[in-house]
Amino acid sequence: MPEFMDVHTSMKGVTQEALHEAHQADLAIQADEEVNFKHAWADPDSGMVFCLSEAPSADAVRKIHERAGHPADQVYEVPVQAV
């Protein structure tokens, strides 16, 4: 299944607890779109949040984030990785 990195740009001041809660909200409904959210990272100073997932499409990732209450600003497929 393809992997995706999505970006949220307006989460300035996000705490570890808030990031965890947002991630849990995604996990609770991810199966509805066959998404597997793997990890999330945040920079509270800039408000940037990055999420890595496996999904059938970028649209599936967008749908879950929107339903969970934190729409992604961008979603990128990442077909090439260094190991």
C-alpha positions as semicolon CSV with decimal commas, in nm:
position;residue;x (nm);y (nm);z (nm)
1;M;0,000;0,000;0,000
2;P;0,134;0,350;-0,078
3;E;0,274;0,570;0,198
4;F;0,185;0,936;0,246
5;M;0,326;1,229;0,442
6;D;0,073;1,494;0,524
7;V;0,139;1,841;0,657
8;H;-0,062;2,064;0,888
9;T;0,062;2,425;0,907
10;S;-0,166;2,590;1,162
11;M;-0,106;2,402;1,485
12;K;0,118;2,659;1,654
13;G;0,162;2,584;2,023
14;V;0,054;2,220;1,988
15;T;0,149;2,019;2,295
16;Q;0,255;1,657;2,311
17;E;-0,081;1,579;2,473
18;A;-0,277;1,760;2,199
19;L;-0,077;1,584;1,928
20;H;-0,147;1,250;2,095
21;E;-0,520;1,328;2,114
22;A;-0,531;1,430;1,746
23;H;-0,346;1,112;1,648
24;Q;-0,585;0,900;1,855
25;A;-0,882;1,067;1,683
26;D;-0,734;0,960;1,348
27;L;-0,669;0,606;1,470
28;A;-1,025;0,570;1,596
29;I;-1,171;0,610;1,244
30;Q;-0,881;0,523;1,012
31;A;-1,028;0,184;0,916
32;D;-1,325;0,357;0,751
33;E;-1,094;0,462;0,466
34;E;-0,839;0,176;0,498
35;V;-0,574;0,417;0,629
36;N;-0,300;0,319;0,874
37;F;-0,157;0,624;1,050
38;K;0,194;0,523;1,156
39;H;0,348;0,828;1,325
40;A;0,305;1,199;1,386
41;W;0,564;1,472;1,457
42;A;0,517;1,834;1,558
43;D;0,707;2,161;1,590
44;P;0,501;2,375;1,830
45;D;0,699;2,691;1,749
46;S;0,618;2,685;1,377
47;G;0,283;2,507;1,407
48;M;0,395;2,238;1,162
49;V;0,269;1,883;1,212
50;F;0,369;1,591;0,991
51;C;0,191;1,254;0,975
52;L;0,307;0,936;0,806
53;S;0,048;0,686;0,691
54;E;-0,025;0,399;0,457
55;A;-0,342;0,447;0,256
56;P;-0,506;0,362;-0,072
57;S;-0,497;0,730;-0,175
58;A;-0,421;1,084;-0,063
59;D;-0,795;1,148;-0,062
60;A;-0,845;0,874;0,198
61;V;-0,589;1,045;0,424
62;R;-0,762;1,382;0,374
63;K;-1,103;1,238;0,459
64;I;-0,987;1,091;0,790
65;H;-0,809;1,409;0,900
66;E;-1,112;1,621;0,807
67;R;-1,350;1,395;0,999
68;A;-1,114;1,394;1,299
69;G;-1,125;1,775;1,305
70;H;-0,778;1,868;1,181
71;P;-0,767;1,888;0,801
72;A;-0,428;1,847;0,635
73;D;-0,296;2,139;0,429
74;Q;-0,099;1,910;0,198
75;V;-0,073;1,536;0,140
76;Y;0,223;1,390;-0,048
77;E;0,277;1,036;-0,166
78;V;0,628;0,917;-0,076
79;P;0,709;0,638;-0,324
80;V;1,087;0,649;-0,274
81;Q;1,269;0,603;0,057
82;A;1,627;0,563;0,173
83;V;1,681;0,266;0,403
